[in-house]
């Protein structure tokens, strides 16, 4: 009995330490987004201020790369999620020649070191004479994000009940109507999770972006360059805002999943046979 109680206490302490380890950098980032440093170095606390949040868009040398990163992340997320969803549907539902090889190939961008992928992309851009910039970064991000979308979405498709689609077709719905009214709402939580992961990976990427950027500067590239002379507090402001937006998306997803679960329970309760 005593050993069991000690184990539970140790487990709780270990869990608390892990949570502190994971979230301590985020807490520091949020705190120092309100710092009012005297110079470039935002590493010592010197005073509380809201000025960093009010003046964030008045510094184009910071917000310009951030806007570029957001644009690349948004476009690459839409493209990667769209193509990844179609590939995941094909792999989980159809038998075709090369299916086994394709299942293996989708893991290569995830397993290969980023610096190898970046160097390979740089070689390809130079070989075919494509000038590096916004478009090459976008193509690179779509390339490595598709694999993550497929891997995230496939478990949702494996457990999908195909009888629901057959029921929709029995009610005179064609294939397009069945997909948008039956299939898509059911797999949408998986698509949303895959899209959020693709967006996070895109806006955070540094190594592959460095090899494909040319003269285009994204936010991670700018932060790395600025860290050699001092990081202004606006960097922490942008990081805090991105973190809050991500938390909002996660909260919405959890709420939608809970609503869907409640609806399924209500339908199951309403259709359950009553006992005499």
Beta strands, then each sheet from edge to edge (+ up, - down):
end
